[in-house]
Amino acid sequence: MESCHKFSFPLLTLLSLYMSFFVAHAEGLLTPRPFNNKITAAFVFGDSTVDPGNNNYVKTLFRGNFPPYGKDFRDHVPTGRFTNGKLSTDLIVSYVGIKEYLPPYLDPNLSIEELMTGVSFASAGSGFDPLTPQISSVISLPKQLEYFKEYKKRLQSAIGNRRTEAIIKEAVFLISCGTNDFVVNYFTLPIRRKSYTVSAYQQFVLQSFKQVLQDLWDEGARRIAVTGLPPMGCLPAVITLYSKNAILERGCIENLSQVGMEYNQMLQNELNSMQGRLAHLDAKITYVDIFTPLIDMIQGLGKHDFDEVSHGCCGSGYLEAGFLCNPGSFVCNDASKYVFFDSIHPTEKTYINLFMASRPVIDSFIQD
């Protein structure tokens, strides 16, 4: 916001230094690393919130490798990230000091050096429920884990078992998944609702997650961060589909967000229990809350310098996502004024805010 007060030269200088520090930090240009951490690599599993372009190499309609996606990314390149710029995982690896961007594992042009510092195995449209990735013909979590095993073999062939084990031991693992299970699968299609109540489905998804976590543990993961669900009822597409008057009354669908809150509490309890049981084995298993900061951005209109919170920057902002958000779509001038870029996915500005809100957890997580 603009101020009518005039700043003195020393204050302007101080502000300029602060902004230079922040920008350099965001780009991963500062040394030494935070807390002199020894993090070797980052490995990411999940859905579109952390997929930097794996779906580019999959036969699916659910891709984001065309404009206007990437319009604010370096060189305005649509990489496959479902946003206008960076994902939170890009911000995290840059902050930790690993690399500037986290690439997709399926990119055939990745060098061994790039592989050594980590990749994302995530696939937009995926979920913990085995049915969810089938809906969009994307990469399931078990398949993502298979790719991780393949990754380890590639690394072992290139640098040997000992160095590979050392990289895995000091790496961070991030899981961001589950929204599609509820929004795309359970609440949209009738199949799971015929067999599961909401609470039973929450347990089903949680059990599927626990298997993923166990598999990662068995493969050597020791530092594992897991994000909870967002306020699902506040996604623009959900508001459009479930509101009585989606044009004039665009408020969050509270009962859907409540389902996410309940699941998040179950997830947090499970992670706390696992951490307690495995702490003696050098485990660091932590929950990352994205629900609270995101609902704060949505409900606190103007508080975070957002002008639009209930529809996306692309097209009408009501339903467009994936191929419906395309080069022919209208696009807002300034995506940083929007919480959502399309009708489902956050803008880079939102990801930055989520990253900043998660900094205390990240700092604790990366310290030895």
C-alpha positions in Angstrom: 0.0 0.0 0.0 1.2 3.5 -0.7 1.9 5.9 2.2 1.5 9.6 2.2 4.5 9.9 4.6 8.0 10.8 3.2 10.8 8.5 4.3 14.1 9.9 5.2 17.2 8.9 3.2 18.6 6.6 5.9 15.3 4.8 6.2 15.1 4.4 2.5 18.6 3.0 2.4 17.8 0.6 5.2 14.6 -0.6 3.4 16.6 -1.0 0.2 19.2 -3.2 2.0 16.4 -5.2 3.6 14.7 -5.8 0.2 18.0 -6.7 -1.4 18.5 -9.3 1.4 15.1 -10.7 0.9 15.3 -11.0 -2.9 18.7 -12.6 -2.7 17.5 -15.0 -0.1 14.5 -15.9 -2.2 16.8 -16.6 -5.2 19.1 -18.8 -3.1 22.1 -16.6 -3.6 23.1 -16.0 0.0 25.8 -18.0 1.9 26.2 -19.6 4.3 23.2 -21.8 4.3 20.6 -21.3 7.1 22.0 -22.8 10.3 24.9 -24.2 8.2 22.5 -27.1 7.4 23.9 -30.2 5.8 20.9 -31.0 3.6 22.1 -32.8 0.5 18.9 -33.0 -1.6 15.2 -32.7 -1.7 12.8 -35.4 -2.9 9.1 -34.5 -3.4 6.0 -36.7 -3.9 2.4 -35.7 -4.4 0.2 -33.7 -6.7 0.0 -30.5 -8.7 1.0 -28.3 -5.8 4.5 -29.8 -6.1 4.7 -31.1 -9.7 7.2 -29.0 -11.7 6.5 -30.8 -15.0 6.4 -34.6 -14.6 3.0 -34.6 -16.4 4.7 -33.2 -19.5 6.0 -36.7 -20.0 2.7 -38.5 -19.3 -0.2 -39.2 -21.6 -2.7 -37.1 -19.8 -4.8 -34.0 -20.5 -3.9 -32.6 -17.1 -0.8 -30.6 -18.0 0.4 -27.0 -17.5 3.2 -26.7 -20.0 1.6 -24.0 -22.0 0.7 -20.3 -21.5 -0.5 -18.6 -19.4 1.1 -21.0 -16.9 4.6 -19.8 -16.2 3.9 -16.2 -17.3 6.0 -14.9 -14.4 8.5 -17.7 -14.3 12.1 -17.2 -15.5 12.0 -16.2 -19.2 8.2 -16.6 -19.0 8.5 -20.3 -19.7 5.6 -22.6 -19.0 7.4 -25.5 -17.4 4.5 -27.6 -16.3 4.0 -25.9 -13.0 0.3 -25.1 -12.5 0.9 -21.5 -11.5 2.3 -18.3 -12.9 5.8 -18.7 -11.3 7.5 -20.8 -8.7 6.1 -23.5 -6.5 6.7 -23.6 -2.7 9.2 -26.4 -3.3 11.3 -24.1 -5.5 11.3 -21.6 -2.7 12.3 -24.2 -0.1 15.2 -25.7 -2.0 16.4 -22.2 -2.8 16.2 -21.2 0.8 17.9 -24.3 2.1 20.7 -23.7 -0.4 20.4 -26.8 -2.6 19.4 -25.3 -5.9 17.2 -22.5 -7.4 14.5 -24.8 -8.8 13.4 -28.3 -8.1 13.2 -30.2 -11.5 10.8 -33.0 -12.5 12.4 -36.4 -12.3 11.0 -37.4 -15.8 12.9 -34.6 -17.5 15.3 -36.7 -19.8 17.8 -33.8 -19.9 18.7 -33.9 -16.2 22.4 -34.4 -15.5 23.8 -36.6 -12.7 24.8 -33.4 -10.9 21.2 -32.2 -11.0 19.8 -35.5 -9.9 22.2 -35.6 -6.9 20.6 -32.6 -5.4 17.1 -33.8 -5.7 14.0 -33.9 -7.9 10.2 -34.0 -7.7 8.4 -37.2 -8.5 5.0 -35.5 -8.0 2.2 -35.7 -10.6 -0.6 -33.2 -11.0 -3.9 -34.9 -10.4 -2.6 -37.7 -8.2 -3.8 -38.8 -4.8 -3.4 -41.3 -2.0 -6.5 -43.2 -3.1 -5.5 -45.5 -6.0 -8.6 -44.5 -7.9 -7.7 -40.8 -7.9 -4.7 -40.9 -10.4 -6.7 -43.2 -12.6 -9.3 -40.5 -13.1 -6.8 -38.2 -14.8 -4.3 -40.9 -16.1 -1.5 -39.5 -14.0 1.3 -41.0 -11.9 0.1 -42.8 -8.7 2.0 -42.5 -5.4 3.2 -46.2 -5.6 4.6 -45.4 -9.1 6.2 -42.3 -7.8 7.9 -44.5 -5.2 9.0 -46.8 -8.0 10.6 -43.9 -9.7 12.4 -43.0 -6.5 13.8 -46.6 -6.4 14.9 -46.2 -10.0 16.5 -42.9 -9.1 18.6 -44.6 -6.4 19.8 -47.2 -8.9 20.8 -44.5 -11.4 22.7 -42.7 -8.7 24.4 -45.8 -7.4 25.6 -46.6 -10.9 27.0 -43.1 -11.3 28.5 -42.3 -7.9 28.5 -45.6 -6.0 26.4 -47.0 -3.1 28.2 -45.1 -0.3 27.7 -41.6 -1.7 24.1 -42.4 -2.7 23.3 -43.6 0.8 24.9 -40.4 2.2 22.8 -38.3 0.0 19.6 -40.1 0.9 20.4 -40.0 4.6 20.8 -36.2 4.7 18.0 -35.4 2.3 14.6 -33.9 3.0 11.5 -35.6 1.8 8.2 -33.7 1.2 4.8 -35.1 0.6 2.0 -32.8 -0.6 -1.1 -34.7 -1.6 -4.7 -35.5 -0.7 -6.8 -32.6 -2.1 -7.7 -34.5 -5.3 -8.9 -37.5 -3.3 -11.6 -35.4 -1.8 -12.3 -32.7 -4.4 -11.9 -34.6 -7.6 -12.8 -38.1 -6.4 -15.0 -38.4 -3.3 -17.2 -35.3 -3.6 -17.4 -35.3 -7.4 -17.8 -39.0 -8.4 -20.2 -41.4 -6.8 -18.0 -44.5 -6.6 -16.3 -43.9 -3.2 -19.4 -42.3 -1.7 -21.3 -45.6 -2.3 -18.8 -47.5 -0.1 -17.5 -44.9 2.4 -19.0 -42.3 4.7 -16.9 -39.1 4.9 -15.2 -40.3 8.1 -14.5 -43.7 6.7 -13.0 -42.2 3.6 -10.8 -39.9 5.7 -9.5 -43.1 7.4 -9.1 -44.8 4.1 -7.0 -41.9 2.7 -5.0 -41.8 5.9 -4.2 -45.5 5.8 -3.1 -45.1 2.2 -0.8 -42.2 3.2 0.7 -44.3 6.0 1.7 -46.9 3.5 3.5 -44.3 1.4 5.3 -43.0 4.5 6.3 -46.5 5.5 7.6 -47.2 2.0 9.7 -44.0 2.0 11.1 -44.9 5.5 12.1 -48.4 4.1 13.9 -46.6 1.3 16.0 -44.6 3.7 14.0 -41.4 4.2 14.5 -40.0 7.7 13.6 -36.3 7.3 10.0 -36.2 6.1 7.6 -33.2 6.0 4.0 -33.7 5.1 1.6 -30.9 4.2 -2.0 -31.0 5.3 -5.0 -30.2 3.1 -6.0 -26.6 2.2 -9.4 -25.1 2.9 -10.9 -27.1 0.1 -14.2 -25.3 0.2 -12.5 -22.1 -0.7 -11.1 -23.3 -4.0 -12.7 -21.2 -6.8 -13.8 -24.3 -8.7 -15.4 -25.8 -5.6 -17.2 -22.5 -4.9 -18.5 -22.5 -8.5 -19.7 -26.2 -8.4 -21.3 -26.2 -4.9 -22.7 -22.7 -4.4 -26.4 -22.0 -4.8 -25.5 -18.8 -6.6 -21.9 -19.1 -7.8 -21.8 -15.8 -9.5 -23.2 -13.4 -6.9 -22.4 -15.3 -3.7 -18.9 -16.6 -3.8 -18.2 -17.7 -0.3 -16.3 -20.8 0.9 -18.2 -24.0 1.1 -17.7 -24.5 4.9 -18.6 -28.2 5.1 -15.9 -29.2 2.6 -13.3 -27.1 4.4 -14.4 -28.8 7.7 -13.7 -32.2 6.2 -10.2 -31.0 5.4 -9.7 -29.6 9.0 -10.8 -33.0 10.4 -8.4 -34.9 8.2 -5.6 -32.5 9.0 -6.0 -33.2 12.7 -6.0 -37.0 12.1 -2.9 -36.6 10.0 -1.1 -34.4 12.5 -1.9 -36.9 15.3 -0.5 -39.8 13.2 2.7 -37.9 12.4 3.2 -37.0 16.0 2.8 -40.6 16.9 5.2 -41.7 14.3 7.8 -39.2 15.4 7.5 -40.4 18.9 8.0 -44.0 17.9 10.9 -43.4 15.6 12.8 -40.5 17.2 15.5 -42.9 18.5 16.2 -43.8 14.9 17.0 -40.2 14.0 13.6 -39.6 12.5 12.3 -36.1 11.8 8.7 -36.4 10.8 6.8 -33.2 10.8 3.4 -31.7 9.8 3.2 -28.5 7.7 0.0 -26.5 8.1 -1.1 -24.8 4.9 -4.8 -24.6 6.0 -4.3 -21.8 8.5 -2.2 -19.4 6.4 -4.3 -20.0 3.3 -7.6 -19.3 5.0 -6.1 -16.2 6.5 -5.2 -15.0 3.0 -8.7 -15.7 1.8 -10.6 -14.3 4.7 -8.4 -11.3 5.3 -9.1 -9.6 2.0 -6.6 -6.7 1.8 -4.5 -7.9 4.7 -2.0 -9.6 2.4 -2.4 -7.2 -0.5 -4.8 -9.5 -2.4 -7.7 -8.0 -4.4 -9.3 -11.3 -5.5 -9.7 -14.3 -3.3 -12.7 -16.3 -4.7 -11.8 -16.6 -8.4 -8.6 -17.2 -10.3 -6.5 -14.9 -12.6 -7.0 -17.1 -15.6 -10.2 -16.9 -17.7 -13.4 -16.2 -15.7 -11.5 -17.7 -12.7 -14.6 -19.8 -11.9 -13.8 -23.2 -13.5 -10.7 -22.9 -15.7 -7.7 -25.1 -14.9 -5.4 -27.3 -16.9 -6.3 -27.2 -20.6 -9.3 -24.9 -19.9 -6.7 -22.3 -18.9 -4.9 -21.9 -22.2 -3.2 -19.4 -24.5 -6.6 -18.2 -25.6 -7.8 -17.4 -22.1 -8.1 -14.0 -20.7 -5.4 -13.4 -18.0 -5.3 -10.8 -15.3 -2.6 -8.1 -15.5 -1.1 -8.7 -12.1 -1.3 -12.3 -10.7 0.1 -11.1 -7.4 -3.2 -9.6 -6.6 -4.9 -13.0 -6.7 -4.7 -15.8 -4.3 -5.4 -18.3 -7.1 -4.0 -18.4 -10.6 -6.6 -20.7 -12.0 -9.7 -22.1 -10.4 -7.7 -24.6 -8.3 -4.0 -23.6 -8.0 -2.4 -20.8 -6.0 -0.4 -18.0 -7.5 3.4 -17.7 -6.8 2.5 -14.9 -4.4 0.4 -17.3 -2.4 3.1 -19.9 -2.5 5.6 -17.3 -1.2 3.2 -16.4 1.7 2.8 -20.1 2.5 6.5 -20.6 2.5 7.0 -17.6 4.8 4.3 -18.9 7.2 6.0 -22.3 7.2 9.5 -20.9 7.9 9.6 -21.8 11.6 8.7 -25.4 10.8 11.2 -25.5 7.9 14.0 -24.0 10.1 13.4 -26.6 12.8 13.2 -29.3 10.2 16.6 -28.6 8.5 18.6 -28.1 11.6 20.7 -31.1 12.8 
